[in-house]
Amino acid sequence: ETISLSDLRGKRVVLYFYPKDDTPGCTTQSCGFRDRYDVITEKNAVVLGVSPDGVESHQKFKSKYSLPFPLLVDEDHSIAEAYGVWGERNMYGRTFMGILRSHFVIDENGVIVDARYNVKADKSPEAALEVLGD
């Protein structure tokens, strides 16, 4: 299934990028959005997660943690590049290209109203919710 932001006009969108399914930080961030999902949807918003993982990996991750929102496949990292979140990362003394954990809040007209780069996994969901306001 293809999801386009233009199909979501009239709703606000929380679009979050994470490096890899079922890893500690990514699970923390995703479950944080899961735990706030009802409050987010009450604010006329939808949640979309994006990582370079494939469909099968996303399905397992969604099922394991009961994630109620779509996870988008970005194997060629074109979405991440478009949002400026594909870049050099350092982990365990190794440098490589990958997703920089980030989130964006997009208004009903498709305009980005908040962009957070290199967010902490445990802070990202609450920060996005604050932008959605009351």
N, CA, C and O atoms as a GROMACS GRO file, in nm:
protein
  536
    1GLU      N    1   0.084  -0.118   0.000
    1GLU     CA    2   0.000   0.000   0.000
    1GLU      C    3   0.089   0.124   0.000
    1GLU      O    4   0.185   0.133   0.076
    2THR      N    5   0.056   0.218  -0.085
    2THR     CA    6   0.130   0.343  -0.094
    2THR      C    7   0.057   0.450  -0.015
    2THR      O    8  -0.064   0.466  -0.027
    3ILE      N    9   0.132   0.525   0.064
    3ILE     CA   10   0.075   0.635   0.141
    3ILE      C   11   0.140   0.763   0.092
    3ILE      O   12   0.262   0.772   0.084
    4SER      N   13   0.057   0.861   0.061
    4SER     CA   14   0.107   0.990   0.016
    4SER      C   15   0.060   1.098   0.113
    4SER      O   16  -0.055   1.096   0.156
    5LEU      N   17   0.147   1.191   0.146
    5LEU     CA   18   0.107   1.299   0.236
    5LEU      C   19  -0.008   1.380   0.177
    5LEU      O   20  -0.091   1.433   0.252
    6SER      N   21  -0.014   1.390   0.045
    6SER     CA   22  -0.125   1.465  -0.016
    6SER      C   23  -0.259   1.398   0.012
    6SER      O   24  -0.362   1.465   0.015
    7ASP      N   25  -0.259   1.266   0.031
    7ASP     CA   26  -0.383   1.195   0.066
    7ASP      C   27  -0.427   1.226   0.208
    7ASP      O   28  -0.541   1.200   0.245
    8LEU      N   29  -0.337   1.280   0.288
    8LEU     CA   30  -0.366   1.307   0.429
    8LEU      C   31  -0.397   1.455   0.455
    8LEU      O   32  -0.406   1.496   0.571
    9ARG      N   33  -0.412   1.534   0.350
    9ARG     CA   34  -0.447   1.676   0.368
    9ARG      C   35  -0.574   1.685   0.451
    9ARG      O   36  -0.666   1.605   0.435
   10GLY      N   37  -0.578   1.784   0.538
   10GLY     CA   38  -0.691   1.798   0.629
   10GLY      C   39  -0.662   1.735   0.764
   10GLY      O   40  -0.733   1.759   0.862
   11LYS      N   41  -0.557   1.654   0.770
   11LYS     CA   42  -0.512   1.596   0.897
   11LYS      C   43  -0.370   1.642   0.922
   11LYS      O   44  -0.296   1.675   0.830
   12ARG      N   45  -0.333   1.645   1.049
   12ARG     CA   46  -0.194   1.672   1.082
   12ARG      C   47  -0.120   1.539   1.082
   12ARG      O   48  -0.179   1.434   1.106
   13VAL      N   49   0.009   1.544   1.057
   13VAL     CA   50   0.088   1.422   1.046
   13VAL      C   51   0.212   1.434   1.136
   13VAL      O   52   0.283   1.535   1.134
   14VAL      N   53   0.235   1.329   1.214
   14VAL     CA   54   0.362   1.315   1.285
   14VAL      C   55   0.439   1.210   1.208
   14VAL      O   56   0.403   1.092   1.207
   15LEU      N   57   0.546   1.252   1.143
   15LEU     CA   58   0.629   1.165   1.060
   15LEU      C   59   0.761   1.147   1.135
   15LEU      O   60   0.836   1.243   1.154
   16TYR      N   61   0.788   1.023   1.177
   16TYR     CA   62   0.913   1.002   1.251
   16TYR      C   63   1.001   0.902   1.179
   16TYR      O   64   0.954   0.804   1.120
   17PHE      N   65   1.131   0.928   1.185
   17PHE     CA   66   1.232   0.845   1.120
   17PHE      C   67   1.314   0.776   1.227
   17PHE      O   68   1.356   0.839   1.324
   18TYR      N   69   1.338   0.648   1.208
   18TYR     CA   70   1.417   0.571   1.304
   18TYR      C   71   1.508   0.476   1.227
   18TYR      O   72   1.473   0.433   1.117
   19PRO      N   73   1.625   0.442   1.283
   19PRO     CA   74   1.725   0.365   1.209
   19PRO      C   75   1.689   0.221   1.177
   19PRO      O   76   1.715   0.176   1.065
   20LYS      N   77   1.630   0.145   1.272
   20LYS     CA   78   1.614   0.001   1.248
   20LYS      C   79   1.506  -0.057   1.338
   20LYS      O   80   1.499  -0.029   1.457
   21ASP      N   81   1.421  -0.141   1.277
   21ASP     CA   82   1.316  -0.211   1.351
   21ASP      C   83   1.374  -0.294   1.465
   21ASP      O   84   1.481  -0.355   1.452
   22ASP      N   85   1.302  -0.295   1.576
   22ASP     CA   86   1.328  -0.386   1.689
   22ASP      C   87   1.469  -0.373   1.748
   22ASP      O   88   1.529  -0.472   1.791
   23THR      N   89   1.520  -0.252   1.749
   23THR     CA   90   1.644  -0.224   1.821
   23THR      C   91   1.606  -0.135   1.940
   23THR      O   92   1.500  -0.072   1.938
   24PRO      N   93   1.689  -0.128   2.044
   24PRO     CA   94   1.644  -0.063   2.168
   24PRO      C   95   1.589   0.079   2.153
   24PRO      O   96   1.477   0.106   2.197
   25GLY      N   97   1.665   0.169   2.093
   25GLY     CA   98   1.618   0.308   2.081
   25GLY      C   99   1.496   0.320   1.993
   25GLY      O  100   1.404   0.396   2.022
   26CYS      N  101   1.495   0.246   1.884
   26CYS     CA  102   1.384   0.252   1.790
   26CYS      C  103   1.256   0.196   1.851
   26CYS      O  104   1.147   0.246   1.825
   27THR      N  105   1.272   0.093   1.931
   27THR     CA  106   1.156   0.036   2.001
   27THR      C  107   1.103   0.137   2.102
   27THR      O  108   0.982   0.154   2.115
   28THR      N  109   1.193   0.204   2.175
   28THR     CA  110   1.151   0.306   2.272
   28THR      C  111   1.072   0.417   2.203
   28THR      O  112   0.966   0.456   2.251
   29GLN      N  113   1.125   0.467   2.092
   29GLN     CA  114   1.058   0.576   2.020
   29GLN      C  115   0.923   0.530   1.966
   29GLN      O  116   0.823   0.599   1.983
   30SER      N  117   0.920   0.414   1.901
   30SER     CA  118   0.796   0.364   1.841
   30SER      C  119   0.690   0.336   1.946
   30SER      O  120   0.573   0.369   1.927
   31CYS      N  121   0.730   0.274   2.057
   31CYS     CA  122   0.634   0.244   2.163
   31CYS      C  123   0.587   0.373   2.232
   31CYS      O  124   0.475   0.378   2.282
   32GLY      N  125   0.671   0.475   2.233
   32GLY     CA  126   0.629   0.605   2.285
   32GLY      C  127   0.518   0.664   2.201
   32GLY      O  128   0.422   0.720   2.255
   33PHE      N  129   0.530   0.653   2.069
   33PHE     CA  130   0.422   0.700   1.982
   33PHE      C  131   0.299   0.611   1.997
   33PHE      O  132   0.186   0.660   1.994
   34ARG      N  133   0.320   0.482   2.014
   34ARG     CA  134   0.207   0.389   2.038
   34ARG      C  135   0.132   0.429   2.164
   34ARG      O  136   0.009   0.437   2.165
   35ASP      N  137   0.205   0.455   2.271
   35ASP     CA  138   0.143   0.486   2.400
   35ASP      C  139   0.068   0.620   2.398
   35ASP      O  140  -0.020   0.641   2.480
   36ARG      N  141   0.102   0.708   2.306
   36ARG     CA  142   0.036   0.838   2.295
   36ARG      C  143  -0.057   0.844   2.174
   36ARG      O  144  -0.112   0.950   2.143
   37TYR      N  145  -0.075   0.732   2.108
   37TYR     CA  146  -0.150   0.728   1.982
   37TYR      C  147  -0.291   0.784   1.996
   37TYR      O  148  -0.334   0.864   1.914
   38ASP      N  149  -0.363   0.743   2.100
   38ASP     CA  150  -0.501   0.790   2.117
   38ASP      C  151  -0.506   0.941   2.134
   38ASP      O  152  -0.592   1.008   2.077
   39VAL      N  153  -0.415   0.996   2.212
   39VAL     CA  154  -0.411   1.141   2.234
   39VAL      C  155  -0.375   1.212   2.104
   39VAL      O  156  -0.433   1.316   2.072
   40ILE      N  157  -0.282   1.157   2.029
   40ILE     CA  158  -0.240   1.217   1.902
   40ILE      C  159  -0.357   1.217   1.803
   40ILE      O  160  -0.382   1.319   1.739
   41THR      N  161  -0.427   1.106   1.791
   41THR     CA  162  -0.538   1.099   1.695
   41THR      C  163  -0.653   1.189   1.736
   41THR      O  164  -0.727   1.239   1.651
   42GLU      N  165  -0.671   1.211   1.866
   42GLU     CA  166  -0.774   1.305   1.914
   42GLU      C  167  -0.743   1.447   1.868
   42GLU      O  168  -0.833   1.531   1.864
   43LYS      N  169  -0.619   1.474   1.833
   43LYS     CA  170  -0.577   1.606   1.788
   43LYS      C  171  -0.577   1.615   1.635
   43LYS      O  172  -0.504   1.696   1.576
   44ASN      N  173  -0.658   1.530   1.571
   44ASN     CA  174  -0.670   1.529   1.425
   44ASN      C  175  -0.536   1.504   1.357
   44ASN      O  176  -0.502   1.568   1.257
   45ALA      N  177  -0.459   1.410   1.413
   45ALA     CA  178  -0.327   1.379   1.358
   45ALA      C  179  -0.312   1.229   1.338
   45ALA      O  180  -0.375   1.148   1.405
   46VAL      N  181  -0.226   1.195   1.245
   46VAL     CA  182  -0.189   1.055   1.221
   46VAL      C  183  -0.039   1.041   1.247
   46VAL      O  184   0.036   1.139   1.240
   47VAL      N  185   0.004   0.920   1.275
   47VAL     CA  186   0.145   0.890   1.298
   47VAL      C  187   0.194   0.799   1.186
   47VAL      O  188   0.126   0.702   1.150
   48LEU      N  189   0.310   0.830   1.132
   48LEU     CA  190   0.375   0.746   1.033
   48LEU      C  191   0.521   0.728   1.074
   48LEU      O  192   0.591   0.827   1.098
   49GLY      N  193   0.567   0.604   1.081
   49GLY     CA  194   0.707   0.575   1.109
   49GLY      C  195   0.778   0.538   0.980
   49GLY      O  196   0.719   0.476   0.892
   50VAL      N  197   0.904   0.574   0.969
   50VAL     CA  198   0.982   0.546   0.848
   50VAL      C  199   1.119   0.491   0.886
   50VAL      O  200   1.188   0.547   0.971
   51SER      N  201   1.158   0.380   0.822
   51SER     CA  202   1.294   0.327   0.836
   51SER      C  203   1.332   0.256   0.707
   51SER      O  204   1.246   0.232   0.622
   52PRO      N  205   1.460   0.221   0.692
   52PRO     CA  206   1.503   0.152   0.571
   52PRO      C  207   1.466   0.004   0.568
   52PRO      O  208   1.495  -0.064   0.469
   53ASP      N  209   1.402  -0.047   0.674
   53ASP     CA  210   1.367  -0.188   0.678
   53ASP      C  211   1.258  -0.222   0.576
   53ASP      O  212   1.184  -0.134   0.532
   54GLY      N  213   1.250  -0.350   0.540
   54GLY     CA  214   1.153  -0.396   0.443
   54GLY      C  215   1.017  -0.427   0.504
   54GLY      O  216   0.998  -0.416   0.625
   55VAL      N  217   0.924  -0.466   0.419
   55VAL     CA  218   0.786  -0.493   0.460
   55VAL      C  219   0.779  -0.601   0.567
   55VAL      O  220   0.711  -0.583   0.668
   56GLU      N  221   0.848  -0.712   0.546
   56GLU     CA  222   0.841  -0.823   0.642
   56GLU      C  223   0.892  -0.781   0.780
   56GLU      O  224   0.832  -0.815   0.881
   57SER      N  225   1.002  -0.709   0.783
   57SER     CA  226   1.057  -0.661   0.909
   57SER      C  227   0.958  -0.568   0.979
   57SER      O  228   0.935  -0.579   1.100
   58HIS      N  229   0.898  -0.476   0.903
   58HIS     CA  230   0.798  -0.385   0.959
   58HIS      C  231   0.679  -0.462   1.016
   58HIS      O  232   0.630  -0.430   1.124
   59GLN      N  233   0.633  -0.562   0.943
   59GLN     CA  234   0.517  -0.640   0.990
   59GLN      C  235   0.547  -0.708   1.123
   59GLN      O  236   0.464  -0.707   1.214
   60LYS      N  237   0.666  -0.766   1.135
   60LYS     CA  238   0.705  -0.832   1.260
   60LYS      C  239   0.715  -0.730   1.374
   60LYS      O  240   0.669  -0.756   1.485
   61PHE      N  241   0.776  -0.616   1.346
   61PHE     CA  242   0.794  -0.511   1.447
   61PHE      C  243   0.659  -0.458   1.494
   61PHE      O  244   0.635  -0.444   1.614
   62LYS      N  245   0.570  -0.430   1.398
   62LYS     CA  246   0.436  -0.380   1.432
   62LYS      C  247   0.361  -0.481   1.518
   62LYS      O  248   0.298  -0.445   1.617
   63SER      N  249   0.370  -0.607   1.479
   63SER     CA  250   0.298  -0.713   1.551
   63SER      C  251   0.355  -0.733   1.691
   63SER      O  252   0.279  -0.742   1.788
   64LYS      N  253   0.486  -0.739   1.702
   64LYS     CA  254   0.551  -0.764   1.831
   64LYS      C  255   0.516  -0.658   1.935
   64LYS      O  256   0.498  -0.689   2.053
   65TYR      N  257   0.505  -0.532   1.891
   65TYR     CA  258   0.483  -0.421   1.984
   65TYR      C  259   0.344  -0.357   1.970
   65TYR      O  260   0.318  -0.252   2.027
   66SER      N  261   0.255  -0.421   1.894
   66SER     CA  262   0.117  -0.372   1.875
   66SER      C  263   0.116  -0.225   1.832
   66SER      O  264   0.044  -0.144   1.890
   67LEU      N  265   0.194  -0.192   1.731
   67LEU     CA  266   0.199  -0.055   1.682
   67LEU      C  267   0.076  -0.030   1.595
   67LEU      O  268   0.055  -0.101   1.497
   68PRO      N  269  -0.007   0.070   1.628
   68PRO     CA  270  -0.134   0.091   1.559
   68PRO      C  271  -0.126   0.180   1.435
   68PRO      O  272  -0.230   0.211   1.375
   69PHE      N  273  -0.007   0.220   1.395
   69PHE     CA  274   0.009   0.313   1.283
   69PHE      C  275   0.098   0.250   1.176
   69PHE      O  276   0.173   0.156   1.205
   70PRO      N  277   0.092   0.302   1.053
   70PRO     CA  278   0.174   0.248   0.945
   70PRO      C  279   0.323   0.275   0.964
   70PRO      O  280   0.363   0.380   1.016
   71LEU      N  281   0.403   0.179   0.921
   71LEU     CA  282   0.548   0.195   0.912
   71LEU      C  283   0.582   0.193   0.764
   71LEU      O  284   0.549   0.098   0.693
   72LEU      N  285   0.647   0.297   0.717
   72LEU     CA  286   0.677   0.310   0.575
   72LEU      C  287   0.814   0.252   0.544
   72LEU      O  288   0.911   0.270   0.619
   73VAL      N  289   0.821   0.182   0.432
   73VAL     CA  290   0.945   0.121   0.384
   73VAL      C  291   1.022   0.225   0.303
   73VAL      O  292   0.968   0.286   0.211
   74ASP      N  293   1.148   0.245   0.339
   74ASP     CA  294   1.233   0.341   0.268
   74ASP      C  295   1.369   0.275   0.240
   74ASP      O  296   1.473   0.327   0.280
   75GLU      N  297   1.364   0.161   0.171
   75GLU     CA  298   1.486   0.083   0.148
   75GLU      C  299   1.591   0.159   0.068
   75GLU      O  300   1.711   0.139   0.088
   76ASP      N  301   1.547   0.247  -0.021
   76ASP     CA  302   1.644   0.324  -0.100
   76ASP      C  303   1.675   0.459  -0.034
   76ASP      O  304   1.744   0.543  -0.092
   77HIS      N  305   1.624   0.479   0.085
   77HIS     CA  306   1.638   0.599   0.168
   77HIS      C  307   1.605   0.729   0.096
   77HIS      O  308   1.658   0.834   0.130
   78SER      N  309   1.517   0.722  -0.005
   78SER     CA  310   1.478   0.844  -0.078
   78SER      C  311   1.393   0.937   0.008
   78SER      O  312   1.404   1.059  -0.003
   79ILE      N  313   1.307   0.880   0.093
   79ILE     CA  314   1.225   0.965   0.181
   79ILE      C  315   1.317   1.033   0.282
   79ILE      O  316   1.307   1.154   0.305
   80ALA      N  317   1.406   0.954   0.343
   80ALA     CA  318   1.499   1.010   0.442
   80ALA      C  319   1.585   1.120   0.380
   80ALA      O  320   1.608   1.223   0.444
   81GLU      N  321   1.631   1.099   0.259
   81GLU     CA  322   1.712   1.201   0.192
   81GLU      C  323   1.631   1.327   0.168
   81GLU      O  324   1.680   1.438   0.186
   82ALA      N  325   1.505   1.310   0.127
   82ALA     CA  326   1.419   1.426   0.100
   82ALA      C  327   1.397   1.511   0.225
   82ALA      O  328   1.382   1.632   0.215
   83TYR      N  329   1.396   1.447   0.341
   83TYR     CA  330   1.376   1.519   0.467
   83TYR      C  331   1.508   1.555   0.536
   83TYR      O  332   1.507   1.610   0.646
   84GLY      N  333   1.619   1.524   0.472
   84GLY     CA  334   1.749   1.560   0.527
   84GLY      C  335   1.790   1.480   0.649
   84GLY      O  336   1.866   1.528   0.733
   85VAL      N  337   1.740   1.356   0.658
   85VAL     CA  338   1.771   1.275   0.776
   85VAL      C  339   1.853   1.150   0.742
   85VAL      O  340   1.865   1.059   0.824
   86TRP      N  341   1.909   1.147   0.623
   86TRP     CA  342   2.001   1.040   0.585
   86TRP      C  343   2.140   1.101   0.591
   86TRP      O  344   2.170   1.195   0.518
   87GLY      N  345   2.223   1.049   0.679
   87GLY     CA  346   2.354   1.111   0.693
   87GLY      C  347   2.453   1.022   0.763
   87GLY      O  348   2.426   0.905   0.791
   88GLU      N  349   2.568   1.079   0.792
   88GLU     CA  350   2.675   1.005   0.855
   88GLU      C  351   2.643   0.984   1.003
   88GLU      O  352   2.606   1.077   1.074
   89ARG      N  353   2.659   0.860   1.046
   89ARG     CA  354   2.636   0.824   1.186
   89ARG      C  355   2.762   0.760   1.241
   89ARG      O  356   2.843   0.704   1.167
   90ASN      N  357   2.778   0.769   1.371
   90ASN     CA  358   2.890   0.704   1.439
   90ASN      C  359   2.835   0.614   1.549
   90ASN      O  360   2.754   0.658   1.631
   91MET      N  361   2.878   0.489   1.549
   91MET     CA  362   2.835   0.396   1.653
   91MET      C  363   2.947   0.296   1.677
   91MET      O  364   2.999   0.236   1.584
   92TYR      N  365   2.981   0.278   1.803
   92TYR     CA  366   3.084   0.182   1.841
   92TYR      C  367   3.214   0.204   1.764
   92TYR      O  368   3.280   0.108   1.724
   93GLY      N  369   3.250   0.331   1.744
   93GLY     CA  370   3.374   0.365   1.676
   93GLY      C  371   3.372   0.347   1.526
   93GLY      O  372   3.475   0.356   1.460
   94ARG      N  373   3.254   0.323   1.472
   94ARG     CA  374   3.239   0.299   1.328
   94ARG      C  375   3.157   0.413   1.268
   94ARG      O  376   3.060   0.457   1.328
   95THR      N  377   3.195   0.460   1.152
   95THR     CA  378   3.121   0.564   1.081
   95THR      C  379   3.051   0.501   0.961
   95THR      O  380   3.112   0.424   0.886
   96PHE      N  381   2.925   0.534   0.943
   96PHE     CA  382   2.847   0.478   0.832
   96PHE      C  383   2.731   0.572   0.800
   96PHE      O  384   2.700   0.662   0.877
   97MET      N  385   2.668   0.549   0.686
   97MET     CA  386   2.551   0.628   0.646
   97MET      C  387   2.426   0.560   0.700
   97MET      O  388   2.414   0.437   0.696
   98GLY      N  389   2.334   0.639   0.750
   98GLY     CA  390   2.210   0.583   0.802
   98GLY      C  391   2.110   0.692   0.838
   98GLY      O  392   2.134   0.810   0.816
   99ILE      N  393   1.998   0.649   0.893
   99ILE     CA  394   1.892   0.740   0.937
   99ILE      C  395   1.936   0.813   1.063
   99ILE      O  396   1.988   0.752   1.157
  100LEU      N  397   1.915   0.942   1.065
  100LEU     CA  398   1.935   1.023   1.185
  100LEU      C  399   1.798   1.034   1.252
  100LEU      O  400   1.705   1.089   1.193
  101ARG      N  401   1.786   0.982   1.372
  101ARG     CA  402   1.655   0.979   1.440
  101ARG      C  403   1.596   1.120   1.444
  101ARG      O  404   1.658   1.213   1.496
  102SER      N  405   1.477   1.134   1.389
  102SER     CA  406   1.416   1.265   1.372
  102SER      C  407   1.264   1.252   1.372
  102SER      O  408   1.210   1.142   1.357
  103HIS      N  409   1.197   1.365   1.388
  103HIS     CA  410   1.052   1.366   1.364
  103HIS      C  411   1.010   1.502   1.311
  103HIS      O  412   1.075   1.604   1.334
  104PHE      N  413   0.898   1.500   1.242
  104PHE     CA  414   0.841   1.620   1.182
  104PHE      C  415   0.693   1.624   1.215
  104PHE      O  416   0.626   1.521   1.216
  105VAL      N  417   0.643   1.744   1.243
  105VAL     CA  418   0.499   1.763   1.257
  105VAL      C  419   0.457   1.847   1.137
  105VAL      O  420   0.512   1.954   1.112
  106ILE      N  421   0.358   1.795   1.065
  106ILE     CA  422   0.312   1.857   0.941
  106ILE      C  423   0.166   1.898   0.962
  106ILE      O  424   0.086   1.820   1.012
  107ASP      N  425   0.132   2.022   0.924
  107ASP     CA  426  -0.004   2.070   0.948
  107ASP      C  427  -0.103   2.018   0.843
  107ASP      O  428  -0.066   1.944   0.752
  108GLU      N  429  -0.229   2.059   0.859
  108GLU     CA  430  -0.338   2.011   0.772
  108GLU      C  431  -0.318   2.046   0.626
  108GLU      O  432  -0.377   1.984   0.538
  109ASN      N  433  -0.235   2.147   0.598
  109ASN     CA  434  -0.209   2.190   0.461
  109ASN      C  435  -0.081   2.132   0.402
  109ASN      O  436  -0.042   2.167   0.291
  110GLY      N  437  -0.017   2.043   0.477
  110GLY     CA  438   0.104   1.979   0.428
  110GLY      C  439   0.231   2.058   0.454
  110GLY      O  440   0.335   2.030   0.394
  111VAL      N  441   0.225   2.156   0.544
  111VAL     CA  442   0.340   2.240   0.576
  111VAL      C  443   0.408   2.187   0.702
  111VAL      O  444   0.342   2.161   0.802
  112ILE      N  445   0.540   2.171   0.697
  112ILE     CA  446   0.615   2.128   0.815
  112ILE      C  447   0.617   2.244   0.915
  112ILE      O  448   0.668   2.352   0.886
  113VAL      N  449   0.560   2.220   1.034
  113VAL     CA  450   0.556   2.323   1.137
  113VAL      C  451   0.658   2.298   1.248
  113VAL      O  452   0.684   2.386   1.329
  114ASP      N  453   0.716   2.179   1.250
  114ASP     CA  454   0.819   2.148   1.350
  114ASP      C  455   0.908   2.038   1.294
  114ASP      O  456   0.859   1.936   1.244
  115ALA      N  457   1.038   2.059   1.302
  115ALA     CA  458   1.135   1.959   1.256
  115ALA      C  459   1.238   1.940   1.366
  115ALA      O  460   1.302   2.036   1.410
  116ARG      N  461   1.253   1.817   1.411
  116ARG     CA  462   1.350   1.786   1.517
  116ARG      C  463   1.447   1.681   1.464
  116ARG      O  464   1.407   1.571   1.426
  117TYR      N  465   1.574   1.716   1.462
  117TYR     CA  466   1.678   1.627   1.412
  117TYR      C  467   1.759   1.572   1.529
  117TYR      O  468   1.778   1.639   1.631
  118ASN      N  469   1.806   1.449   1.513
  118ASN     CA  470   1.887   1.384   1.617
  118ASN      C  471   1.817   1.387   1.753
  118ASN      O  472   1.879   1.419   1.855
  119VAL      N  473   1.688   1.355   1.753
  119VAL     CA  474   1.611   1.355   1.877
  119VAL      C  475   1.645   1.233   1.961
  119VAL      O  476   1.690   1.131   1.909
  120LYS      N  477   1.623   1.244   2.090
  120LYS     CA  478   1.637   1.130   2.182
  120LYS      C  479   1.513   1.043   2.166
  120LYS      O  480   1.401   1.094   2.158
  121ALA      N  481   1.534   0.914   2.161
  121ALA     CA  482   1.424   0.819   2.139
  121ALA      C  483   1.312   0.835   2.241
  121ALA      O  484   1.194   0.827   2.207
  122ASP      N  485   1.350   0.858   2.366
  122ASP     CA  486   1.248   0.867   2.472
  122ASP      C  487   1.182   1.005   2.480
  122ASP      O  488   1.079   1.019   2.545
  123LYS      N  489   1.239   1.106   2.414
  123LYS     CA  490   1.184   1.242   2.419
  123LYS      C  491   1.100   1.275   2.295
  123LYS      O  492   1.014   1.363   2.302
  124SER      N  493   1.124   1.208   2.185
  124SER     CA  494   1.061   1.240   2.057
  124SER      C  495   0.908   1.240   2.063
  124SER      O  496   0.847   1.337   2.020
  125PRO      N  497   0.843   1.134   2.114
  125PRO     CA  498   0.696   1.132   2.112
  125PRO      C  499   0.633   1.247   2.191
  125PRO      O  500   0.537   1.309   2.144
  126GLU      N  501   0.685   1.275   2.308
  126GLU     CA  502   0.628   1.382   2.390
  126GLU      C  503   0.651   1.519   2.326
  126GLU      O  504   0.563   1.605   2.331
  127ALA      N  505   0.768   1.538   2.265
  127ALA     CA  506   0.797   1.665   2.198
  127ALA      C  507   0.701   1.688   2.081
  127ALA      O  508   0.653   1.800   2.061
  128ALA      N  509   0.673   1.583   2.005
  128ALA     CA  510   0.578   1.595   1.893
  128ALA      C  511   0.439   1.627   1.945
  128ALA      O  512   0.368   1.710   1.888
  129LEU      N  513   0.400   1.562   2.053
  129LEU     CA  514   0.268   1.585   2.112
  129LEU      C  515   0.255   1.729   2.161
  129LEU      O  516   0.149   1.790   2.147
  130GLU      N  517   0.360   1.784   2.218
  130GLU     CA  518   0.357   1.924   2.264
  130GLU      C  519   0.331   2.019   2.148
  130GLU      O  520   0.258   2.117   2.163
  131VAL      N  521   0.389   1.991   2.032
  131VAL     CA  522   0.368   2.076   1.915
  131VAL      C  523   0.223   2.068   1.868
  131VAL      O  524   0.166   2.168   1.823
  132LEU      N  525   0.163   1.951   1.879
  132LEU     CA  526   0.022   1.935   1.841
  132LEU      C  527  -0.069   2.016   1.933
  132LEU      O  528  -0.179   2.055   1.894
  133GLY      N  529  -0.023   2.041   2.056
  133GLY     CA  530  -0.095   2.127   2.149
  133GLY      C  531  -0.230   2.074   2.192
  133GLY      O  532  -0.260   1.956   2.181
  134ASP      N  533  -0.311   2.168   2.242
  134ASP     CA  534  -0.443   2.130   2.293
  134ASP      C  535  -0.540   2.132   2.183
  134ASP      O  536  -0.658   2.102   2.204
   0.00000   0.00000   0.00000
